[in-house]
Amino acid sequence: MGGGALETNGLTNGETENSLHRQFSPAHAALDNSLSDASDAVADHDVPAKRARLQKELTFQDMYQNEGVFDEDDEDDSDWEPFQLHKCVEFEIKKWCCRNCTMINMDCNDCCYICGEHRESKILSHGFFASPLAQDDDLIEVQGDIKGLKDVGSQKSVANSSTAIGFDERMLLHAEVDKKSPPHPERPDRLQVIAASLSRAGIFPGKCYAIPAREITPEELITVHSLEHIESVEVTTESLSSYFTPDTYANQHSALAARLAAGLCADLASAIVSGRAKNGFALVRPPGHHAGVRQAMGFCLHNNAAVAALAAQAAGARKVLILDWDVHHGNGTQEIFEHNKSVLYISLHRHEDGKFYPGTGAAEEVGSMGAEGYCVNIPWSRGGVGDNDYNFAFQHVVLPIASEFNPDFIIVSAGFDAARGDPLGCCDITPSGYAHMTHMLNTLAGGKLLVILEGGYNLRSISSSATAVIKVLLGESPGCELENSFPSKAGLLTVLEVLKIQMKFWLSLGPIFVNLESQWRMYCFQKKRKQIKKRRRLVVPMWWRWGRKSSLFYFMNGHLHKKSK
């Protein structure tokens, strides 16, 4: 809950006022005395002097609420002087921060004006199953510390499961020490609400099994990051609070959390490639796809996806596909692999000509030093992108390139900040949309798929989307097909731009580009014809065509020459 203060000034006769609430009761008595003095002042010959005395005895509230006490036409007020402001009285304006989206709300509102979540919502204990409008007294609460999840790997009931989960509650210790209002969006609640949702859905514990947590070693990290970067993260254990960038914090537990996250991702990748698990979901934080070779940024400390990719190759995977659907471009992952032909990086993200964070990820960024084409960026030109645009990009760019690349292992940098309702991403993907994208990727690489949590800051959106993805990993259907998934105009133009650039490196894209471009040209031609017909009906009478005004008719309709009969 946040608090704020608003200052106002009291006009007094030099005596200090203790609080605003103590002024209202004496105000009525002061007002009665003031009115009596005002009556006596009418008969007095020294009116200006008594007027000044009267004004000094009244507070600002009395003067404001009793405008008739002073008659502007009574006497000359040329001797009036403004009063000195003696003390500021503080009004406490109560506020509260939404548990779901972190937005600040006024105390008079019970529901968030952004996402509609009730201020007493139990989303942290019930997950997205909690009602957004009121408390859920009929649901059994899941403990906030997520007891038992760390020992779920020993349960025999999940021994035959093919989906592995990477989680350790010590990653919840990574938090911003300096509490602000609103709180930092990358907060421990993100993991807690997903774990609560999975528990309530009977998925984890239940249908999935957990792998033992392990801290990544410096020898493994050095294959991804520079020594200076590794040491800069480790040194944060000596400080209560520190910052890599203004938005990337660390406390004394952050280095441990980052090592656990990277270690879990590496072990999940090894388990899937070796066949000990069919697929997996890394429920980890801090996120990683912004972390580059030498710097931590964008809430990210170690690049978990990059660590997992190299671990998969060490376990036997020859070619690895990293698909990044976080709303922000994974500049760190691209930097790490932009010279590597054995790792294909594909990212779908908001770009807006470099105006959207982090500013990288233009379609022209295709890789370098012999690895051109192994970096594929699909940069959306606006916000509000939804299921149809993503599905269209998957069908015409992602899947054709991925099929031609033929990976042995797939990693999804699964940021859910492009989900509907996210305060940072401002896009419109639904849980069903994420489920369909996961289902399409699951048809590649023999289903060897690892989903790693990245961003996502609306708790209801991130938990429902993550649950939908894990259900697909478990073999459930993603639901009804996305019918009439026509892209927006901006989405189609983005896909055409990417195809035009990437078809130089991927032969399968050539026919797709020609087909889409012809459809786009036909659409533009038909639209122009409709506009011309509409202009003909509204501007030029048709009977002009056969009269003396035929030349004017053809001129106004854009024809240079009259058609011969």
Sequence and secondary structure as in RCSB ss.txt:
>XXXX:A:sequence
MGGGALETNGLTNGETENSLHRQFSPAHAALDNSLSDASDAVADHDVPAKRARLQKELTFQDMYQNEGVFDEDDE
DDSDWEPFQLHKCVEFEIKKWCCRNCTMINMDCNDCCYICGEHRESKILSHGFFASPLAQDDDLIEVQGDIKGLK
DVGSQKSVANSSTAIGFDERMLLHAEVDKKSPPHPERPDRLQVIAASLSRAGIFPGKCYAIPAREITPEELITVH
SLEHIESVEVTTESLSSYFTPDTYANQHSALAARLAAGLCADLASAIVSGRAKNGFALVRPPGHHAGVRQAMGFC
LHNNAAVAALAAQAAGARKVLILDWDVHHGNGTQEIFEHNKSVLYISLHRHEDGKFYPGTGAAEEVGSMGAEGYC
VNIPWSRGGVGDNDYNFAFQHVVLPIASEFNPDFIIVSAGFDAARGDPLGCCDITPSGYAHMTHMLNTLAGGKLL
VILEGGYNLRSISSSATAVIKVLLGESPGCELENSFPSKAGLLTVLEVLKIQMKFWLSLGPIFVNLESQWRMYCF
QKKRKQIKKRRRLVVPMWWRWGRKSSLFYFMNGHLHKKSK
>XXXX:A:secstr
  EEEEEEEE  SS     STTTHHHHHHHHHHHHHHHHHHHH S HHHHHHHHHHHS HHHHHH GGGS TTTS
  TT       EEEEEEEEEEE TTT  EEETT SB TTT  BTT  HHHHGGGS SSS  TTS    TT TTGG
GGGG GGGTT SEEEE  GGGGG   SS  SS  SS THHHHHHHHHHHHTTIIIIISEE       HHHHTTTS
 HHHHHHHHGGGGSSEEEEETTEEEETTHHHHHHHHHHHHHHHHHHHHHTS SEEEE  SS  TT  SS  BTTB
SS HHHHHHHHHHHTT S EEEEE SSS  HHHHHHHTT TTEEEEEEEE TTTTSTT    TT    TT TTSE
EEEEESSS  BHHHHHHHIIIIIHHHHHHH  SEEEEEE  TTBBT TTT BBB HHHHHHHHHHHTTSGGG EE
EEE     HHHHHHHHHHHHHHHTT    S  TT    HHHHHHHHHHHHHHTTT TTHHHHHHHHHHHHHHHHH
HHHHHHHHHHHHHHS GGGGGSTTHHHHHHHTT SS    
